Amino acid sequence: MANTGYSLGIYIGMICDLTSYVNYRPAIEAPTGEQLPGVIDIEFTDSSVVNLFKYKSGQDLTKDFDSLGLDSATLDSQQTCLRNLFLNDMVDNRNSPQC
């Protein structure tokens, strides 16, 4: 699925879609007549997380995500970001053999 241009995957049962974030990186623009302050960090998603969704799209990324070695504060913020900004749906196992 990574070759299709989509960047989505499953993390702890959540289907997250980072396609827009990957294809159209975040940008900011100052209001007319104003200037932006010096250096502004607009990358709110850790690059290792983005790369997981970009290069392993269509897979369950839970084990890979949890083994990235992110500190607990970063891990929490990335999980919150996935849930609040990129959550598309939840995995439905009702008709699977595991149910």
For each residue, the residues with C-beta under 8 A, 3 or more apart:
1: 4 6 8 57 58 59
2: 6 7 54 55 56 57 58
3:
4: 1 57
5: 19 23
6: 1 2 17 19 57 58
7: 2 17 18 19 21 22 23 50 53 54 57
8: 1 15 16 17 18 19 53 57 58 88
9: 15 16 52 53 56 57 58 59 60 61
10: 13 14 15 16 59 60 61 62 91
11: 14 16 60 61 62 65 79 82
12: 62 79
13: 10 90 91
14: 10 11 82 83 87 89 90 91
15: 8 9 10 87 88 89 90 91
16: 8 9 10 11 53 82 86 87 88
17: 6 7 8 20 86 88
18: 7 8 21 22 45 50 53 54 86
19: 5 6 7 8 22 23
20: 17 23 24
21: 7 18 24 25 26 45 50 85 86
22: 7 18 19 25 50 53 54
23: 5 7 19 20
24: 20 21
25: 21 22 42 43
26: 21 42 43 44
27: 42
28: 36 40 42
29: 36
30: 34 35 36
31: 34
32:
33:
34: 30 31
35: 30
36: 28 29 30 40
37: 40
38:
39:
40: 28 36 37
41:
42: 25 26 27 28
43: 25 26 47
44: 26 81
45: 18 21 49 50 78 81
46: 49 50 68 70 74 78
47: 43 50 51
48: 51 52 68 70
49: 45 46 52 53 65 68 78 82
50: 7 18 21 22 45 46 47 53 54
51: 47 48 54 55
52: 9 48 49 55 56 61 64 65 68
53: 7 8 9 16 18 22 49 50 56 57 61
54: 2 7 18 22 50 51 57
55: 2 51 52
56: 2 9 52 53 59 61 64
57: 1 2 4 6 7 8 9 53 54
58: 1 2 6 8 9
59: 1 9 10 56
60: 9 10 11 63
61: 9 10 11 52 53 56 64 65
62: 10 11 12 65 66
63: 60 66 67
64: 52 56 61 67 68
65: 11 49 52 61 62 68
66: 62 63
67: 63 64
68: 46 48 49 52 64 65
69:
70: 46 48 74 75 78
71: 74 75
72: 75 76
73: 76 77
74: 46 70 71 77 78
75: 70 71 72 78 79
76: 72 73 79 80
77: 73 74 80 81
78: 45 46 49 70 74 75 81 82
79: 11 12 75 76 82 83
80: 76 77 83 84
81: 44 45 77 78 84 85 86
82: 11 14 16 49 78 79 85 86 87
83: 14 79 80 86 87
84: 80 81 87
85: 21 81 82
86: 16 17 18 21 81 82 83
87: 14 15 16 82 83 84
88: 8 15 16 17
89: 14 15
90: 13 14 15
91: 10 13 14 15
92: 95
93: 96 98 99
94: 99
95: 92 99
96: 93 99
97:
98: 93
99: 93 94 95 96
